[in-house]
Amino acid sequence: MAGDLNDDLATLAAKAPSDATLVVFHSAVLTYITPEVRQRFVDQVTALPGHWISNEGPGVLPALTAQVPAGREDTQHRFLTALDGRPVAWSGGHGQSVALL
């Protein structure tokens, strides 16, 4: 479905079957929008039922990066993968590698 990330998210999510688990996944997309638009998306996706999986550069969602445990910082310029707003791994931008936190 083509549409606007924020304007159409709730409508699209509402189309998920009631007996399914909604999963919103994105990779390397939020860097292309302003921090204000990005925060609007975060606010919306965290209010949805189901799960949110993000895979973005560490500077894109600084609140997630701030949760990375000390000593587990990235040194290989990878993306930070998070589940439901909690960092879980450093990953290759195209999924070619995963290092769990």
MOFEN-V916402 format. One record per pair of residues at least 6 apart in sequence whose C-alpha atoms are under 7 Angstrom apart, sorted by the first residue. I is the first residue (numbers start at 1). J is the second residue. D is the distance in whole Angstrom. If there is no record, write none. Layout:
i->I j->J d->D
i->I j->J d->D
//
This chain:
i->6 j->41 d->6
i->16 j->22 d->7
i->21 j->50 d->6
i->22 j->49 d->7
i->22 j->50 d->5
i->22 j->51 d->6
i->23 j->50 d->6
i->23 j->51 d->5
i->23 j->52 d->6
i->24 j->51 d->6
i->24 j->52 d->5
i->24 j->53 d->6
i->25 j->52 d->6
i->25 j->53 d->5
i->25 j->54 d->6
i->26 j->53 d->7
i->26 j->54 d->5
i->26 j->55 d->6
i->27 j->54 d->6
i->27 j->55 d->5
i->27 j->56 d->6
i->28 j->55 d->6
i->28 j->56 d->5
i->30 j->38 d->6
i->30 j->60 d->7
i->31 j->60 d->6
i->45 j->52 d->7
i->51 j->84 d->6
i->52 j->83 d->6
i->52 j->84 d->5
i->53 j->82 d->6
i->53 j->83 d->5
i->53 j->84 d->6
i->54 j->81 d->6
i->54 j->82 d->5
i->54 j->83 d->7
i->55 j->79 d->6
i->55 j->80 d->6
i->55 j->81 d->4
i->55 j->82 d->7
i->56 j->79 d->5
i->56 j->80 d->6
i->56 j->81 d->7
i->57 j->78 d->7
i->57 j->79 d->4
i->57 j->80 d->6
i->58 j->65 d->6
i->58 j->79 d->6
i->58 j->80 d->6
i->64 j->85 d->6
i->64 j->86 d->6
i->64 j->87 d->6
i->67 j->87 d->7
i->68 j->87 d->6
i->72 j->101 d->7
i->74 j->90 d->7
i->78 j->90 d->6
i->78 j->91 d->5
i->78 j->92 d->5
i->78 j->93 d->6
i->79 j->90 d->6
i->79 j->91 d->5
i->79 j->92 d->6
i->79 j->93 d->6
i->80 j->87 d->7
i->80 j->89 d->6
i->80 j->90 d->5
i->80 j->91 d->6
i->81 j->87 d->6
i->81 j->88 d->6
i->81 j->89 d->5
i->81 j->90 d->6
i->81 j->91 d->6
i->82 j->88 d->5
i->82 j->89 d->7
i->88 j->100 d->6
i->88 j->101 d->5
i->89 j->98 d->6
i->89 j->99 d->5
i->89 j->100 d->4
i->89 j->101 d->5
i->90 j->98 d->6
i->90 j->99 d->5
i->90 j->100 d->6
i->91 j->97 d->5
i->91 j->98 d->4
i->91 j->99 d->6
i->92 j->98 d->7
//
